[in-house]
Amino acid sequence: MPEGNRLGRAFAAGRGTTGLIPFLTAGFPSLEATLEMMWRLERLGVRAIEIGIPFSDPIADGPEIQRASEGALASGVGAEETLGLVERFRSRGTIPVVIMTYANPVLRRGADAFCERARASGVDGILVSDLPPEESPEVWKAFDRAGLDTVVLVAPTTPAERLPRLLERCRGFVYCLARTGVTGGGAGYSGVLEDRLAELRRLTDLPVAVGFGISTAPQAAALRERADAVVVGAAFMRLAAEEPRRGAADRVVALAEELLGAFS
């Protein structure tokens, strides 16, 4: 993995430790609140931040992130506003930012135009949760031309014979799902995570982040020194929704502190 980019440098600096990658839905409860969260999370020492572009049909997301997307969309936040948010963060923010999206917002703008805007805004990586590597090769080429790291999902049910194809397409880090299903605290098939992590370590030198269903410090602590990072999203959006107009950033940061404490 190249260490000249922000994702490469962040994981290289934290080699041998487990970092936190918080997921935030852009614009929930407001763009200003999201920006405050991003700056404060950087000061805490998170490894990277994942920002979700609000989308009307987020099939991979559970109720917490779905509601956050609905609230952000109702406020007029879409792909352009999300990229503008990253641009504002870059006025003083230096940690990696990965955009999570579905294919529609990319295709609607045009892959090359979207990628150029994302890169100019300071985005480091992109995760398109409903676009397999075999589909829309012109989109994947646009990501490469723009120098965006393409993060790929690996599920517990991903066949072993498919892993090399996914890893060939992956840049930045591998996103290993702790279970099947949607984001949040729902049930799903988890398989044997230890076996899947060991398999990924044999096949790639890329860092491995684990996400889906992780919301508490004890759950995060169970992944200490097993994963290079833990991704947490639904728990943050649930806290933000408790009282959206007051204290959302404080509650998000407080949970992030607990999670980071689980790795120390």
N, C-alpha and C positions, 0 to 999 in steps of 0.2 A: 504494500500500500504506500503510495507516495506520501511523504511526510511534509511536503512543501505547502499543502493546503491546510485549511483550518481544522478539518476533521482529522486528518492525519496527525497534525501536531498535537491536537487535544488528546487523542488516544495514546500517542507516543509518550506524552508527558505523564500520563496516568498509568503507564504500563505496570501490570501486576496488581492493580487496584480495581475496584468496582466503582463506576461513576453513576450519576443520575442524569437521565434525559427526561425532563418534564415535557409533557404535551399540553399545549394551550390552543383552544379554538380562537382564531383571530377575531377580535371584535366582541368577545363575550367576557364580562358584561358590557364592555365598551372598548373601543380602540385605545383610549387613554389608559384604561385599567390593564389591558394586555401589555401595553408598552411598559407600564410601571412594573408589572410582574417580571417581564423579561430582564429589565435592568437589575431588579433586586435579586432575581435568581442567579444572574451572572455573578453578582457580588458574593453570593453564598458559595460559589464554586462548583456549580453544576457543569457537567462535561459538554453538553450541547443543549439546544432547545429545539423541540419539534413544534412547528406551527401548522395548524390545520386550516385549510381554506374552507370556509363555510360552504356547505353543499346541500341541496334540497333532498337528495336521496342517498344518504351515507350508509350504504349497505353493510359496511364492516364495523359500524359503530353502534354501541349500545345506547340506552336511553339518555344517559347523562350528556354524552357528546352530541347526540341527536338534538336534544333540547338546546344545547349551546349553539349549535349551527342554526337552528330555527331563530333563536334570539338575535344572533349576529346578522342573519339575512334580513330579518325584519328591520334592522337598523341600517340596511343598505351596504353591508360589508360583503364583498366578493373577492375575486382573485386580485383585481387591481388594488383594492384597499389593503389586502393582505401583504402584497409586495411593497406597497408604500409604507406599511408598518415596519417591515424589515429594514427598509431604507432609513427610516427614522431611528431605529435601534442602532444601526451602523454609525450614527453620528458619534457614538462613544462605545458601543458594544463590540467586543472582539471575539466572543466565543462562537462556535459554529451554529448555524441555523439550518435546519432541515425542514423543507415544506412537505406536508402530507396533503395529498389531493386525490381526487378521482380523475379519470381520463377526460371527462367532459369539459372542465374548465380549461384544460390545456388545448384540446382540439378546437374549442370554440374560438379561442384567440388566434390559434395557429401555433403549431409546435415551436417553430423557429422564433416567432415574435414573443411567445411566452417565455422561452428559455433565455432569450436575450434580455428581456426585462427582469427576469428573476436574477440572472447573474449580475446585472447592473445594480440591482437593489441590495446585493450582498448575501444572497442565498448561496449556501454551500452544497446542499444535497437535496434530492427530491425522492419522495416515495409515492408512487402511483399505485394505490392498493388494488385497483381492478384492471390493471394492464399487465398481462403475462408477457414475459420476454419474447415469446414467439409472435406476438401480435404487434401490428403497427410499427414495423422496423424503422420507418422514417421518423417516428417520435423518439425512439431510443437513440437514433443517430443525432437528432437535434440536441438531446441531453448531452451527448458526448462532445459535440461541437462547441457547446456552451461551457464545457468544463464542469458540469454539475455531477456530483457523485450520485449514482443511482442506487438507493437502498432497496433491497429485495426482501420480501417476507418468506420465511420458511416455517411451515406449519408442522405440528406433530404427525399429521397424516401425509406429509409430502413423501412420496416414494424415494427410496435411496437412489434409484437410478436417475431420478430427476434432479437431484442435488447439484451435480456438476454443471448442468445447464443454468440453473439459477445462480450459482456462485460465479460462473463465467460472466454473468451480466452485472454482478454486484460490485459496488464501489463504496468506499467510506466505512461501512460496517454492515454486518448481516443482522437482520431483525428476526430473531427466533421467537416464535409465538409459544408462550407457556401452555396454551390450550387452544382448542378450536372454538368457534363461535365468534361473538362480537366483543367489542371492548367493554370493560366494566366487570362487575362481580358475578356474572352469570356462570352457569355450568358449561362444561364442554369436555371433550376428550383431550387428555393431556399427554398420554403415552408416558414414556420414561424420559424426562427432560435430561437427566444426566447422560443417558445414552446418546440423545440427539446432539447435545453439546460436544461430547467426545467425538462424534462423527464429524461435526463441523470443524473441529480443531484439526482433525486428520486431513481434511480436504482443502482448507484455506488458512492463510495467515491473517485474514481480515479480523478485526475485533468483532465480537459477538455480543449484541444487546438482547436482553430478554424482556418481553412485554406481554400484555393482555392479562388481566385479572390480578395485577399486583397493586395494592392500595395501602398497605400498612407497613410499618417499620419491621415487624417480625417477618413478613413475607419477603421484604427486601433483604433482610439480614440472611435469609436462607440462601440467597444468591451471591453473597459476599465471596469474592475470590473464585467464583464459578463462572460468572459472566463479567465481561468488560464494562457493561453498563446495564442499568435497569430503566425501562421506559414506563412512566406512570402518567396516565392522562385522565381517565374517567373520575378518579378520586379528586383531582384538582378541580375539574369542572363541576363536580357535585358540591364542593365547598364554595366555589364562586357563585353558585346558584342559590345558596342558602339565604343570602340577603344581598342581591346584586348591586344595590346602590350604595352599600356601605361595607367597608372592610374586606372586600373580596381578595384584594392583593395580600392583605395581612394573613388571611386564613390559608391562602395558597403557599405563601412563604413559610408559614409555621409548619405545614405538613412537609415541605421540602427539607426543612431543618431536621425534622424527625427522621426522614428517610436517609439523609446524608449521615446522620448520627449512627444509623444501623450499619454503615460501611466502615466506621472508624474503629 
